[in-house]
Amino acid sequence: MENVLNEDLTAVIEKGCRFEGNLSFHGMVRIAGEFTGSIFSNDTLIITDSAVINADIQAGVIIISGTVKGNLQAGARVEMRQPARFEGTVTSPNLIVEEGVIFHGETRIKAD
């Protein structure tokens, strides 16, 4: 994830912060706190290991290390990195799940 983090972030919701509502953005957003609602972007969303998310998410690239409950739709790919915990449905042309990730749900691989 280091190369991803070197790019410029558009916004950050840090650990200790709680956000409820709808989030849409351009660029790259990192969430380390709590989020409830929905997220939309054609760009990159990074969910860190301290994050707790209860949301439906649609983005170009979704990278998860935290806890997520909801439905994911990615235009390019979804990456789940240890110690991620996920519950829901993933729809994406590419799905990467590292060993040790807890995945409880369904996948739908869609063509580009």
C-alpha positions, 0 to 999 in steps of 0.5 A: 500500500506504500505506493498508493499512500505516496499519492496525494490524498483528497481527504482523510477521516482519521481515527477517532472521527465519526461520519454519518451520511453520503460521501462523494469525492474525486481523487483519493480518500483514506478513512481510518475512523467510523463511517455510516452511510454511502460512498461514491467515487470513480477514484480510490478509497482506502479503508485502514485497519482502524476503520469501521465502515457500515456503508454501500460503496461504489468506487474505482479502486477500493482497498480495505484493511479495516472492518466493512459491512455493506455492498461494494461495487468497484470499477477496477478492483477491490483489495482486501488486506490483512487484518480486514473483516468484510461482510456483504457483496463485492461486484468487481472485475478484479478481487484480491483477498490476502490470506488471513482476511475474514470474508463473509459474503458473496462475490460477483465478478463483472467484465471490464 
